[in-house]
Amino acid sequence: MTFLINPATLPFKHHARMEAVELWRTAERLVAERWAQYSTAGRNQASAAYNAYLAALDAEEAAAEQLRQLSLSKAA
């Protein structure tokens, strides 16, 4: 007996969406942490802390885009 599994079935899509949500939440927490570090950084550390904050924002944006793409594919 052969069972064929279609990767586009609901359980796999649901799992991918859950992973994307968790990735976005992690990125969101990192943004908050980096902002806290920047807001308390000394003058000599401010530039590096701000760059780390911007990088965290970029990562959050990428995670949100991935989540958006999964939501769009679900609607189609």
PQR file of N, CA, C, O and H, with PARSE charges and radii, in Angstrom:
ATOM      1  N   MET A   1       0.838  -1.162   0.000 -0.4000 1.5000
ATOM      2  CA  MET A   1       0.000   0.000   0.000 -0.0000 2.0000
ATOM      3  C   MET A   1       0.893   1.238   0.000  0.5500 1.7000
ATOM      4  O   MET A   1       1.872   1.303   0.744 -0.5500 1.4000
ATOM      5  N   THR A   2       0.558   2.206  -0.824 -0.4000 1.5000
ATOM      6  CA  THR A   2       1.328   3.429  -0.942 -0.0000 2.0000
ATOM      7  C   THR A   2       0.486   4.618  -0.498  0.5500 1.7000
ATOM      8  O   THR A   2      -0.669   4.766  -0.896 -0.5500 1.4000
ATOM      9  H   THR A   2      -0.237   2.153  -1.429  0.4000 1.0000
ATOM     10  N   PHE A   3       1.083   5.455   0.326 -0.4000 1.5000
ATOM     11  CA  PHE A   3       0.419   6.683   0.742 -0.0000 2.0000
ATOM     12  C   PHE A   3       1.198   7.849   0.156  0.5500 1.7000
ATOM     13  O   PHE A   3       2.407   7.967   0.353 -0.5500 1.4000
ATOM     14  H   PHE A   3       2.022   5.335   0.649  0.4000 1.0000
ATOM     15  N   LEU A   4       0.507   8.685  -0.549 -0.4000 1.5000
ATOM     16  CA  LEU A   4       1.127   9.874  -1.104 -0.0000 2.0000
ATOM     17  C   LEU A   4       0.753  11.063  -0.231  0.5500 1.7000
ATOM     18  O   LEU A   4      -0.413  11.264   0.108 -0.5500 1.4000
ATOM     19  H   LEU A   4      -0.475   8.588  -0.709  0.4000 1.0000
ATOM     20  N   ILE A   5       1.745  11.829   0.118 -0.4000 1.5000
ATOM     21  CA  ILE A   5       1.501  12.988   0.967 -0.0000 2.0000
ATOM     22  C   ILE A   5       1.774  14.235   0.140  0.5500 1.7000
ATOM     23  O   ILE A   5       2.855  14.407  -0.424 -0.5500 1.4000
ATOM     24  H   ILE A   5       2.692  11.666  -0.158  0.4000 1.0000
ATOM     25  N   ASN A   6       0.785  15.082   0.085 -0.4000 1.5000
ATOM     26  CA  ASN A   6       0.914  16.349  -0.623 -0.0000 2.0000
ATOM     27  C   ASN A   6       1.398  17.403   0.370  0.5500 1.7000
ATOM     28  O   ASN A   6       0.703  17.664   1.352 -0.5500 1.4000
ATOM     29  H   ASN A   6      -0.093  14.942   0.544  0.4000 1.0000
ATOM     30  N   PRO A   7       2.564  18.022   0.152 -0.5600 1.5000
ATOM     31  CA  PRO A   7       3.067  19.000   1.108  0.2800 2.0000
ATOM     32  C   PRO A   7       2.204  20.251   1.203  0.5500 1.7000
ATOM     33  O   PRO A   7       2.395  21.063   2.108 -0.5500 1.4000
ATOM     34  N   ALA A   8       1.272  20.415   0.297 -0.4000 1.5000
ATOM     35  CA  ALA A   8       0.402  21.586   0.337 -0.0000 2.0000
ATOM     36  C   ALA A   8      -0.870  21.331   1.143  0.5500 1.7000
ATOM     37  O   ALA A   8      -1.781  22.158   1.147 -0.5500 1.4000
ATOM     38  H   ALA A   8       1.117  19.755  -0.438  0.4000 1.0000
ATOM     39  N   THR A   9      -0.932  20.207   1.813 -0.4000 1.5000
ATOM     40  CA  THR A   9      -2.120  19.920   2.608 -0.0000 2.0000
ATOM     41  C   THR A   9      -2.176  20.811   3.834  0.5500 1.7000
ATOM     42  O   THR A   9      -1.167  21.386   4.242 -0.5500 1.4000
ATOM     43  H   THR A   9      -0.192  19.535   1.811  0.4000 1.0000
ATOM     44  N   LEU A  10      -3.338  20.921   4.408 -0.4000 1.5000
ATOM     45  CA  LEU A  10      -3.574  21.835   5.516 -0.0000 2.0000
ATOM     46  C   LEU A  10      -2.620  21.652   6.696  0.5500 1.7000
ATOM     47  O   LEU A  10      -2.090  22.654   7.176 -0.5500 1.4000
ATOM     48  H   LEU A  10      -4.158  20.454   4.077  0.4000 1.0000
ATOM     49  N   PRO A  11      -2.366  20.446   7.192 -0.5600 1.5000
ATOM     50  CA  PRO A  11      -1.469  20.345   8.358  0.2800 2.0000
ATOM     51  C   PRO A  11      -0.079  20.928   8.109  0.5500 1.7000
ATOM     52  O   PRO A  11       0.502  21.542   9.003 -0.5500 1.4000
ATOM     53  N   PHE A  12       0.450  20.745   6.918 -0.4000 1.5000
ATOM     54  CA  PHE A  12       1.771  21.280   6.619 -0.0000 2.0000
ATOM     55  C   PHE A  12       1.734  22.804   6.503  0.5500 1.7000
ATOM     56  O   PHE A  12       2.643  23.487   6.975 -0.5500 1.4000
ATOM     57  H   PHE A  12      -0.022  20.247   6.191  0.4000 1.0000
ATOM     58  N   LYS A  13       0.686  23.332   5.879 -0.4000 1.5000
ATOM     59  CA  LYS A  13       0.560  24.779   5.788 -0.0000 2.0000
ATOM     60  C   LYS A  13       0.373  25.382   7.168  0.5500 1.7000
ATOM     61  O   LYS A  13       0.945  26.427   7.480 -0.5500 1.4000
ATOM     62  H   LYS A  13      -0.052  22.777   5.496  0.4000 1.0000
ATOM     63  N   HIS A  14      -0.421  24.732   7.985 -0.4000 1.5000
ATOM     64  CA  HIS A  14      -0.664  25.227   9.337 -0.0000 2.0000
ATOM     65  C   HIS A  14       0.646  25.240  10.128  0.5500 1.7000
ATOM     66  O   HIS A  14       0.933  26.195  10.851 -0.5500 1.4000
ATOM     67  H   HIS A  14      -0.886  23.883   7.732  0.4000 1.0000
ATOM     68  N   HIS A  15       1.431  24.181   9.987 -0.4000 1.5000
ATOM     69  CA  HIS A  15       2.720  24.096  10.683 -0.0000 2.0000
ATOM     70  C   HIS A  15       3.658  25.210  10.216  0.5500 1.7000
ATOM     71  O   HIS A  15       4.332  25.837  11.033 -0.5500 1.4000
ATOM     72  H   HIS A  15       1.198  23.406   9.400  0.4000 1.0000
ATOM     73  N   ALA A  16       3.703  25.452   8.928 -0.4000 1.5000
ATOM     74  CA  ALA A  16       4.569  26.501   8.389 -0.0000 2.0000
ATOM     75  C   ALA A  16       4.125  27.869   8.904  0.5500 1.7000
ATOM     76  O   ALA A  16       4.965  28.713   9.216 -0.5500 1.4000
ATOM     77  H   ALA A  16       3.156  24.942   8.264  0.4000 1.0000
ATOM     78  N   ARG A  17       2.820  28.096   8.995 -0.4000 1.5000
ATOM     79  CA  ARG A  17       2.318  29.375   9.494 -0.0000 2.0000
ATOM     80  C   ARG A  17       2.667  29.531  10.971  0.5500 1.7000
ATOM     81  O   ARG A  17       3.056  30.617  11.402 -0.5500 1.4000
ATOM     82  H   ARG A  17       2.137  27.410   8.741  0.4000 1.0000
ATOM     83  N   MET A  18       2.532  28.466  11.746 -0.4000 1.5000
ATOM     84  CA  MET A  18       2.879  28.538  13.170 -0.0000 2.0000
ATOM     85  C   MET A  18       4.358  28.869  13.340  0.5500 1.7000
ATOM     86  O   MET A  18       4.719  29.668  14.204 -0.5500 1.4000
ATOM     87  H   MET A  18       2.216  27.584  11.396  0.4000 1.0000
ATOM     88  N   GLU A  19       5.203  28.270  12.533 -0.4000 1.5000
ATOM     89  CA  GLU A  19       6.642  28.563  12.594 -0.0000 2.0000
ATOM     90  C   GLU A  19       6.919  30.011  12.214  0.5500 1.7000
ATOM     91  O   GLU A  19       7.758  30.671  12.827 -0.5500 1.4000
ATOM     92  H   GLU A  19       4.910  27.621  11.831  0.4000 1.0000
ATOM     93  N   ALA A  20       6.208  30.503  11.196 -0.4000 1.5000
ATOM     94  CA  ALA A  20       6.403  31.885  10.757 -0.0000 2.0000
ATOM     95  C   ALA A  20       5.952  32.869  11.840  0.5500 1.7000
ATOM     96  O   ALA A  20       6.598  33.895  12.052 -0.5500 1.4000
ATOM     97  H   ALA A  20       5.527  29.967  10.699  0.4000 1.0000
ATOM     98  N   VAL A  21       4.861  32.563  12.516 -0.4000 1.5000
ATOM     99  CA  VAL A  21       4.391  33.422  13.601 -0.0000 2.0000
ATOM    100  C   VAL A  21       5.411  33.441  14.741  0.5500 1.7000
ATOM    101  O   VAL A  21       5.711  34.495  15.301 -0.5500 1.4000
ATOM    102  H   VAL A  21       4.336  31.729  12.344  0.4000 1.0000
ATOM    103  N   GLU A  22       5.929  32.278  15.070 -0.4000 1.5000
ATOM    104  CA  GLU A  22       6.920  32.205  16.152 -0.0000 2.0000
ATOM    105  C   GLU A  22       8.200  32.957  15.772  0.5500 1.7000
ATOM    106  O   GLU A  22       8.797  33.630  16.611 -0.5500 1.4000
ATOM    107  H   GLU A  22       5.685  31.422  14.614  0.4000 1.0000
ATOM    108  N   LEU A  23       8.614  32.843  14.526 -0.4000 1.5000
ATOM    109  CA  LEU A  23       9.789  33.578  14.051 -0.0000 2.0000
ATOM    110  C   LEU A  23       9.549  35.079  14.156  0.5500 1.7000
ATOM    111  O   LEU A  23      10.432  35.817  14.591 -0.5500 1.4000
ATOM    112  H   LEU A  23       8.129  32.295  13.844  0.4000 1.0000
ATOM    113  N   TRP A  24       8.361  35.538  13.762 -0.4000 1.5000
ATOM    114  CA  TRP A  24       8.041  36.958  13.841 -0.0000 2.0000
ATOM    115  C   TRP A  24       8.018  37.426  15.302  0.5500 1.7000
ATOM    116  O   TRP A  24       8.526  38.503  15.615 -0.5500 1.4000
ATOM    117  H   TRP A  24       7.643  34.938  13.409  0.4000 1.0000
ATOM    118  N   ARG A  25       7.434  36.627  16.186 -0.4000 1.5000
ATOM    119  CA  ARG A  25       7.399  37.003  17.603 -0.0000 2.0000
ATOM    120  C   ARG A  25       8.801  37.096  18.196  0.5500 1.7000
ATOM    121  O   ARG A  25       9.087  37.989  18.993 -0.5500 1.4000
ATOM    122  H   ARG A  25       7.021  35.752  15.931  0.4000 1.0000
ATOM    123  N   THR A  26       9.658  36.182  17.807 -0.4000 1.5000
ATOM    124  CA  THR A  26      11.043  36.228  18.276 -0.0000 2.0000
ATOM    125  C   THR A  26      11.734  37.491  17.768  0.5500 1.7000
ATOM    126  O   THR A  26      12.450  38.159  18.514 -0.5500 1.4000
ATOM    127  H   THR A  26       9.425  35.457  17.159  0.4000 1.0000
ATOM    128  N   ALA A  27      11.514  37.808  16.504 -0.4000 1.5000
ATOM    129  CA  ALA A  27      12.105  39.017  15.930 -0.0000 2.0000
ATOM    130  C   ALA A  27      11.549  40.263  16.618  0.5500 1.7000
ATOM    131  O   ALA A  27      12.278  41.229  16.843 -0.5500 1.4000
ATOM    132  H   ALA A  27      10.932  37.265  15.898  0.4000 1.0000
ATOM    133  N   GLU A  28      10.282  40.240  16.943 -0.4000 1.5000
ATOM    134  CA  GLU A  28       9.659  41.373  17.632 -0.0000 2.0000
ATOM    135  C   GLU A  28      10.291  41.587  19.016  0.5500 1.7000
ATOM    136  O   GLU A  28      10.559  42.718  19.420 -0.5500 1.4000
ATOM    137  H   GLU A  28       9.689  39.455  16.760  0.4000 1.0000
ATOM    138  N   ARG A  29      10.520  40.486  19.729 -0.4000 1.5000
ATOM    139  CA  ARG A  29      11.167  40.593  21.042 -0.0000 2.0000
ATOM    140  C   ARG A  29      12.593  41.131  20.904  0.5500 1.7000
ATOM    141  O   ARG A  29      13.048  41.921  21.731 -0.5500 1.4000
ATOM    142  H   ARG A  29      10.302  39.566  19.401  0.4000 1.0000
ATOM    143  N   LEU A  30      13.287  40.700  19.861 -0.4000 1.5000
ATOM    144  CA  LEU A  30      14.651  41.182  19.641 -0.0000 2.0000
ATOM    145  C   LEU A  30      14.669  42.687  19.380  0.5500 1.7000
ATOM    146  O   LEU A  30      15.567  43.389  19.844 -0.5500 1.4000
ATOM    147  H   LEU A  30      12.917  40.058  19.189  0.4000 1.0000
ATOM    148  N   VAL A  31      13.682  43.178  18.643 -0.4000 1.5000
ATOM    149  CA  VAL A  31      13.587  44.619  18.400 -0.0000 2.0000
ATOM    150  C   VAL A  31      13.461  45.363  19.728  0.5500 1.7000
ATOM    151  O   VAL A  31      14.140  46.364  19.958 -0.5500 1.4000
ATOM    152  H   VAL A  31      12.952  42.607  18.266  0.4000 1.0000
ATOM    153  N   ALA A  32      12.588  44.864  20.594 -0.4000 1.5000
ATOM    154  CA  ALA A  32      12.394  45.512  21.898 -0.0000 2.0000
ATOM    155  C   ALA A  32      13.682  45.475  22.724  0.5500 1.7000
ATOM    156  O   ALA A  32      14.032  46.459  23.377 -0.5500 1.4000
ATOM    157  H   ALA A  32      12.036  44.051  20.407  0.4000 1.0000
ATOM    158  N   GLU A  33      14.378  44.353  22.696 -0.4000 1.5000
ATOM    159  CA  GLU A  33      15.637  44.243  23.442 -0.0000 2.0000
ATOM    160  C   GLU A  33      16.694  45.200  22.899  0.5500 1.7000
ATOM    161  O   GLU A  33      17.394  45.872  23.657 -0.5500 1.4000
ATOM    162  H   GLU A  33      14.094  43.554  22.166  0.4000 1.0000
ATOM    163  N   ARG A  34      16.793  45.248  21.571 -0.4000 1.5000
ATOM    164  CA  ARG A  34      17.801  46.134  20.960 -0.0000 2.0000
ATOM    165  C   ARG A  34      17.472  47.605  21.226  0.5500 1.7000
ATOM    166  O   ARG A  34      18.379  48.416  21.413 -0.5500 1.4000
ATOM    167  H   ARG A  34      16.224  44.702  20.955  0.4000 1.0000
ATOM    168  N   TRP A  35      16.184  47.952  21.245 -0.4000 1.5000
ATOM    169  CA  TRP A  35      15.816  49.334  21.549 -0.0000 2.0000
ATOM    170  C   TRP A  35      16.191  49.668  22.990  0.5500 1.7000
ATOM    171  O   TRP A  35      16.711  50.750  23.264 -0.5500 1.4000
ATOM    172  H   TRP A  35      15.448  47.292  21.093  0.4000 1.0000
ATOM    173  N   ALA A  36      15.931  48.748  23.901 -0.4000 1.5000
ATOM    174  CA  ALA A  36      16.285  48.971  25.307 -0.0000 2.0000
ATOM    175  C   ALA A  36      17.796  49.148  25.447  0.5500 1.7000
ATOM    176  O   ALA A  36      18.256  50.001  26.207 -0.5500 1.4000
ATOM    177  H   ALA A  36      15.509  47.869  23.679  0.4000 1.0000
ATOM    178  N   GLN A  37      18.563  48.349  24.721 -0.4000 1.5000
ATOM    179  CA  GLN A  37      20.022  48.481  24.767 -0.0000 2.0000
ATOM    180  C   GLN A  37      20.460  49.828  24.205  0.5500 1.7000
ATOM    181  O   GLN A  37      21.346  50.482  24.756 -0.5500 1.4000
ATOM    182  H   GLN A  37      18.190  47.656  24.104  0.4000 1.0000
ATOM    183  N   TYR A  38      19.835  50.236  23.106 -0.4000 1.5000
ATOM    184  CA  TYR A  38      20.197  51.525  22.499 -0.0000 2.0000
ATOM    185  C   TYR A  38      19.841  52.679  23.432  0.5500 1.7000
ATOM    186  O   TYR A  38      20.624  53.614  23.596 -0.5500 1.4000
ATOM    187  H   TYR A  38      19.115  49.704  22.659  0.4000 1.0000
ATOM    188  N   SER A  39      18.669  52.611  24.036 -0.4000 1.5000
ATOM    189  CA  SER A  39      18.214  53.729  24.860 -0.0000 2.0000
ATOM    190  C   SER A  39      19.031  53.884  26.143  0.5500 1.7000
ATOM    191  O   SER A  39      19.002  54.940  26.774 -0.5500 1.4000
ATOM    192  H   SER A  39      18.033  51.851  23.902  0.4000 1.0000
ATOM    193  N   THR A  40      19.753  52.842  26.525 -0.4000 1.5000
ATOM    194  CA  THR A  40      20.595  52.937  27.723 -0.0000 2.0000
ATOM    195  C   THR A  40      22.094  52.936  27.398  0.5500 1.7000
ATOM    196  O   THR A  40      22.929  52.945  28.302 -0.5500 1.4000
ATOM    197  H   THR A  40      19.776  51.984  26.012  0.4000 1.0000
ATOM    198  N   ALA A  41      22.423  52.924  26.122 -0.4000 1.5000
ATOM    199  CA  ALA A  41      23.831  52.858  25.717 -0.0000 2.0000
ATOM    200  C   ALA A  41      24.540  54.181  26.007  0.5500 1.7000
ATOM    201  O   ALA A  41      23.959  55.263  25.921 -0.5500 1.4000
ATOM    202  H   ALA A  41      21.744  52.917  25.388  0.4000 1.0000
ATOM    203  N   GLY A  42      25.779  54.048  26.343 -0.4000 1.5000
ATOM    204  CA  GLY A  42      26.612  55.236  26.524 -0.0000 2.0000
ATOM    205  C   GLY A  42      26.971  55.840  25.178  0.5500 1.7000
ATOM    206  O   GLY A  42      26.703  55.261  24.125 -0.5500 1.4000
ATOM    207  H   GLY A  42      26.251  53.169  26.413  0.4000 1.0000
ATOM    208  N   ARG A  43      27.575  57.003  25.232 -0.4000 1.5000
ATOM    209  CA  ARG A  43      27.902  57.719  24.003 -0.0000 2.0000
ATOM    210  C   ARG A  43      28.793  56.899  23.073  0.5500 1.7000
ATOM    211  O   ARG A  43      28.595  56.916  21.858 -0.5500 1.4000
ATOM    212  H   ARG A  43      27.793  57.473  26.088  0.4000 1.0000
ATOM    213  N   ASN A  44      29.765  56.186  23.625 -0.4000 1.5000
ATOM    214  CA  ASN A  44      30.691  55.418  22.777 -0.0000 2.0000
ATOM    215  C   ASN A  44      30.067  54.122  22.258  0.5500 1.7000
ATOM    216  O   ASN A  44      30.616  53.512  21.340 -0.5500 1.4000
ATOM    217  H   ASN A  44      29.926  56.172  24.612  0.4000 1.0000
ATOM    218  N   GLN A  45      28.944  53.687  22.812 -0.4000 1.5000
ATOM    219  CA  GLN A  45      28.286  52.461  22.364 -0.0000 2.0000
ATOM    220  C   GLN A  45      27.016  52.730  21.556  0.5500 1.7000
ATOM    221  O   GLN A  45      26.435  51.800  20.996 -0.5500 1.4000
ATOM    222  H   GLN A  45      28.498  54.182  23.557  0.4000 1.0000
ATOM    223  N   ALA A  46      26.583  53.975  21.491 -0.4000 1.5000
ATOM    224  CA  ALA A  46      25.302  54.312  20.871 -0.0000 2.0000
ATOM    225  C   ALA A  46      25.237  53.922  19.391  0.5500 1.7000
ATOM    226  O   ALA A  46      24.222  53.399  18.931 -0.5500 1.4000
ATOM    227  H   ALA A  46      27.055  54.730  21.946  0.4000 1.0000
ATOM    228  N   SER A  47      26.295  54.171  18.663 -0.4000 1.5000
ATOM    229  CA  SER A  47      26.287  53.872  17.229 -0.0000 2.0000
ATOM    230  C   SER A  47      26.119  52.371  16.973  0.5500 1.7000
ATOM    231  O   SER A  47      25.300  51.969  16.146 -0.5500 1.4000
ATOM    232  H   SER A  47      27.119  54.595  19.037  0.4000 1.0000
ATOM    233  N   ALA A  48      26.885  51.555  17.672 -0.4000 1.5000
ATOM    234  CA  ALA A  48      26.778  50.101  17.502 -0.0000 2.0000
ATOM    235  C   ALA A  48      25.413  49.597  17.965  0.5500 1.7000
ATOM    236  O   ALA A  48      24.826  48.716  17.336 -0.5500 1.4000
ATOM    237  H   ALA A  48      27.550  51.882  18.343  0.4000 1.0000
ATOM    238  N   ALA A  49      24.916  50.151  19.056 -0.4000 1.5000
ATOM    239  CA  ALA A  49      23.604  49.728  19.565 -0.0000 2.0000
ATOM    240  C   ALA A  49      22.500  50.112  18.584  0.5500 1.7000
ATOM    241  O   ALA A  49      21.556  49.348  18.382 -0.5500 1.4000
ATOM    242  H   ALA A  49      25.393  50.866  19.567  0.4000 1.0000
ATOM    243  N   TYR A  50      22.613  51.282  17.978 -0.4000 1.5000
ATOM    244  CA  TYR A  50      21.603  51.702  17.006 -0.0000 2.0000
ATOM    245  C   TYR A  50      21.654  50.821  15.753  0.5500 1.7000
ATOM    246  O   TYR A  50      20.611  50.463  15.206 -0.5500 1.4000
ATOM    247  H   TYR A  50      23.380  51.902  18.142  0.4000 1.0000
ATOM    248  N   ASN A  51      22.851  50.475  15.302 -0.4000 1.5000
ATOM    249  CA  ASN A  51      22.987  49.580  14.150 -0.0000 2.0000
ATOM    250  C   ASN A  51      22.391  48.205  14.451  0.5500 1.7000
ATOM    251  O   ASN A  51      21.771  47.595  13.581 -0.5500 1.4000
ATOM    252  H   ASN A  51      23.698  50.766  15.747  0.4000 1.0000
ATOM    253  N   ALA A  52      22.576  47.720  15.669 -0.4000 1.5000
ATOM    254  CA  ALA A  52      21.977  46.441  16.066 -0.0000 2.0000
ATOM    255  C   ALA A  52      20.457  46.548  16.084  0.5500 1.7000
ATOM    256  O   ALA A  52      19.761  45.605  15.706 -0.5500 1.4000
ATOM    257  H   ALA A  52      23.080  48.217  16.376  0.4000 1.0000
ATOM    258  N   TYR A  53      19.942  47.691  16.521 -0.4000 1.5000
ATOM    259  CA  TYR A  53      18.498  47.921  16.508 -0.0000 2.0000
ATOM    260  C   TYR A  53      17.965  47.918  15.079  0.5500 1.7000
ATOM    261  O   TYR A  53      16.932  47.307  14.806 -0.5500 1.4000
ATOM    262  H   TYR A  53      20.507  48.456  16.828  0.4000 1.0000
ATOM    263  N   LEU A  54      18.652  48.588  14.172 -0.4000 1.5000
ATOM    264  CA  LEU A  54      18.221  48.607  12.767 -0.0000 2.0000
ATOM    265  C   LEU A  54      18.247  47.206  12.156  0.5500 1.7000
ATOM    266  O   LEU A  54      17.356  46.846  11.385 -0.5500 1.4000
ATOM    267  H   LEU A  54      19.492  49.085  14.393  0.4000 1.0000
ATOM    268  N   ALA A  55      19.256  46.425  12.496 -0.4000 1.5000
ATOM    269  CA  ALA A  55      19.336  45.049  11.996 -0.0000 2.0000
ATOM    270  C   ALA A  55      18.167  44.221  12.524  0.5500 1.7000
ATOM    271  O   ALA A  55      17.610  43.394  11.801 -0.5500 1.4000
ATOM    272  H   ALA A  55      19.979  46.718  13.122  0.4000 1.0000
ATOM    273  N   ALA A  56      17.798  44.443  13.782 -0.4000 1.5000
ATOM    274  CA  ALA A  56      16.651  43.728  14.348 -0.0000 2.0000
ATOM    275  C   ALA A  56      15.361  44.137  13.651  0.5500 1.7000
ATOM    276  O   ALA A  56      14.490  43.298  13.424 -0.5500 1.4000
ATOM    277  H   ALA A  56      18.250  45.115  14.369  0.4000 1.0000
ATOM    278  N   LEU A  57      15.228  45.408  13.311 -0.4000 1.5000
ATOM    279  CA  LEU A  57      14.051  45.860  12.564 -0.0000 2.0000
ATOM    280  C   LEU A  57      13.986  45.192  11.194  0.5500 1.7000
ATOM    281  O   LEU A  57      12.914  44.791  10.739 -0.5500 1.4000
ATOM    282  H   LEU A  57      15.936  46.090  13.496  0.4000 1.0000
ATOM    283  N   ASP A  58      15.133  45.076  10.545 -0.4000 1.5000
ATOM    284  CA  ASP A  58      15.175  44.397   9.241 -0.0000 2.0000
ATOM    285  C   ASP A  58      14.754  42.937   9.365  0.5500 1.7000
ATOM    286  O   ASP A  58      14.026  42.418   8.518 -0.5500 1.4000
ATOM    287  H   ASP A  58      16.003  45.401  10.914  0.4000 1.0000
ATOM    288  N   ALA A  59      15.220  42.278  10.428 -0.4000 1.5000
ATOM    289  CA  ALA A  59      14.845  40.872  10.641 -0.0000 2.0000
ATOM    290  C   ALA A  59      13.350  40.745  10.922  0.5500 1.7000
ATOM    291  O   ALA A  59      12.709  39.801  10.460 -0.5500 1.4000
ATOM    292  H   ALA A  59      15.811  42.700  11.115  0.4000 1.0000
ATOM    293  N   GLU A  60      12.798  41.684  11.671 -0.4000 1.5000
ATOM    294  CA  GLU A  60      11.360  41.645  11.941 -0.0000 2.0000
ATOM    295  C   GLU A  60      10.566  41.877  10.657  0.5500 1.7000
ATOM    296  O   GLU A  60       9.543  41.232  10.428 -0.5500 1.4000
ATOM    297  H   GLU A  60      13.319  42.451  12.047  0.4000 1.0000
ATOM    298  N   GLU A  61      11.037  42.786   9.836 -0.4000 1.5000
ATOM    299  CA  GLU A  61      10.370  43.054   8.563 -0.0000 2.0000
ATOM    300  C   GLU A  61      10.382  41.810   7.673  0.5500 1.7000
ATOM    301  O   GLU A  61       9.377  41.495   7.036 -0.5500 1.4000
ATOM    302  H   GLU A  61      11.868  43.310  10.022  0.4000 1.0000
ATOM    303  N   ALA A  62      11.499  41.113   7.627 -0.4000 1.5000
ATOM    304  CA  ALA A  62      11.602  39.896   6.820 -0.0000 2.0000
ATOM    305  C   ALA A  62      10.667  38.811   7.352  0.5500 1.7000
ATOM    306  O   ALA A  62      10.030  38.102   6.574 -0.5500 1.4000
ATOM    307  H   ALA A  62      12.316  41.370   8.144  0.4000 1.0000
ATOM    308  N   ALA A  63      10.587  38.683   8.662 -0.4000 1.5000
ATOM    309  CA  ALA A  63       9.695  37.683   9.259 -0.0000 2.0000
ATOM    310  C   ALA A  63       8.237  38.031   8.984  0.5500 1.7000
ATOM    311  O   ALA A  63       7.425  37.144   8.718 -0.5500 1.4000
ATOM    312  H   ALA A  63      11.105  39.259   9.294  0.4000 1.0000
ATOM    313  N   ALA A  64       7.904  39.317   9.047 -0.4000 1.5000
ATOM    314  CA  ALA A  64       6.534  39.747   8.753 -0.0000 2.0000
ATOM    315  C   ALA A  64       6.193  39.492   7.289  0.5500 1.7000
ATOM    316  O   ALA A  64       5.068  39.107   6.970 -0.5500 1.4000
ATOM    317  H   ALA A  64       8.564  40.037   9.262  0.4000 1.0000
ATOM    318  N   GLU A  65       7.143  39.701   6.414 -0.4000 1.5000
ATOM    319  CA  GLU A  65       6.919  39.436   4.985 -0.0000 2.0000
ATOM    320  C   GLU A  65       6.685  37.949   4.738  0.5500 1.7000
ATOM    321  O   GLU A  65       5.817  37.578   3.949 -0.5500 1.4000
ATOM    322  H   GLU A  65       8.057  40.013   6.673  0.4000 1.0000
ATOM    323  N   GLN A  66       7.449  37.108   5.402 -0.4000 1.5000
ATOM    324  CA  GLN A  66       7.255  35.666   5.259 -0.0000 2.0000
ATOM    325  C   GLN A  66       5.855  35.270   5.739  0.5500 1.7000
ATOM    326  O   GLN A  66       5.178  34.466   5.098 -0.5500 1.4000
ATOM    327  H   GLN A  66       8.154  37.409   6.043  0.4000 1.0000
ATOM    328  N   LEU A  67       5.441  35.822   6.836 -0.4000 1.5000
ATOM    329  CA  LEU A  67       4.112  35.548   7.372 -0.0000 2.0000
ATOM    330  C   LEU A  67       3.040  36.049   6.413  0.5500 1.7000
ATOM    331  O   LEU A  67       2.028  35.377   6.211 -0.5500 1.4000
ATOM    332  H   LEU A  67       5.990  36.475   7.356  0.4000 1.0000
ATOM    333  N   ARG A  68       3.249  37.210   5.826 -0.4000 1.5000
ATOM    334  CA  ARG A  68       2.304  37.758   4.847 -0.0000 2.0000
ATOM    335  C   ARG A  68       2.192  36.849   3.634  0.5500 1.7000
ATOM    336  O   ARG A  68       1.091  36.594   3.147 -0.5500 1.4000
ATOM    337  H   ARG A  68       4.071  37.756   5.990  0.4000 1.0000
ATOM    338  N   GLN A  69       3.317  36.364   3.149 -0.4000 1.5000
ATOM    339  CA  GLN A  69       3.300  35.475   1.984 -0.0000 2.0000
ATOM    340  C   GLN A  69       2.525  34.193   2.284  0.5500 1.7000
ATOM    341  O   GLN A  69       1.760  33.713   1.447 -0.5500 1.4000
ATOM    342  H   GLN A  69       4.211  36.572   3.545  0.4000 1.0000
ATOM    343  N   LEU A  70       2.725  33.644   3.477 -0.4000 1.5000
ATOM    344  CA  LEU A  70       1.985  32.448   3.848 -0.0000 2.0000
ATOM    345  C   LEU A  70       0.493  32.724   3.967  0.5500 1.7000
ATOM    346  O   LEU A  70      -0.326  31.877   3.611 -0.5500 1.4000
ATOM    347  H   LEU A  70       3.346  34.033   4.157  0.4000 1.0000
ATOM    348  N   SER A  71       0.142  33.887   4.459 -0.4000 1.5000
ATOM    349  CA  SER A  71      -1.267  34.257   4.578 -0.0000 2.0000
ATOM    350  C   SER A  71      -1.894  34.439   3.202  0.5500 1.7000
ATOM    351  O   SER A  71      -3.044  34.059   2.981 -0.5500 1.4000
ATOM    352  H   SER A  71       0.808  34.575   4.748  0.4000 1.0000
ATOM    353  N   LEU A  72      -1.124  35.028   2.269 -0.4000 1.5000
ATOM    354  CA  LEU A  72      -1.632  35.189   0.910 -0.0000 2.0000
ATOM    355  C   LEU A  72      -1.832  33.869   0.206  0.5500 1.7000
ATOM    356  O   LEU A  72      -2.814  33.684  -0.512 -0.5500 1.4000
ATOM    357  H   LEU A  72      -0.190  35.337   2.448  0.4000 1.0000
ATOM    358  N   SER A  73      -0.893  32.935   0.410 -0.4000 1.5000
ATOM    359  CA  SER A  73      -1.022  31.618  -0.223 -0.0000 2.0000
ATOM    360  C   SER A  73      -2.188  30.841   0.369  0.5500 1.7000
ATOM    361  O   SER A  73      -2.801  30.025  -0.319 -0.5500 1.4000
ATOM    362  H   SER A  73      -0.095  33.086   0.993  0.4000 1.0000
ATOM    363  N   LYS A  74      -2.500  31.085   1.635 -0.4000 1.5000
ATOM    364  CA  LYS A  74      -3.640  30.432   2.264 -0.0000 2.0000
ATOM    365  C   LYS A  74      -4.941  30.961   1.680  0.5500 1.7000
ATOM    366  O   LYS A  74      -5.902  30.208   1.519 -0.5500 1.4000
ATOM    367  H   LYS A  74      -2.001  31.748   2.194  0.4000 1.0000
ATOM    368  N   ALA A  75      -4.980  32.265   1.359 -0.4000 1.5000
ATOM    369  CA  ALA A  75      -6.193  32.879   0.832 -0.0000 2.0000
ATOM    370  C   ALA A  75      -6.445  32.463  -0.617  0.5500 1.7000
ATOM    371  O   ALA A  75      -7.581  32.502  -1.089 -0.5500 1.4000
ATOM    372  H   ALA A  75      -4.200  32.876   1.490  0.4000 1.0000
ATOM    373  N   ALA A  76      -5.393  32.069  -1.314 -0.4000 1.5000
ATOM    374  CA  ALA A  76      -5.547  31.713  -2.737 -0.0000 2.0000
ATOM    375  C   ALA A  76      -6.175  30.358  -2.934  0.5500 1.7000
ATOM    376  O   ALA A  76      -6.366  29.925  -4.071 -0.5500 1.4000
ATOM    377  H   ALA A  76      -4.470  32.038  -0.930  0.4000 1.0000
TER
END
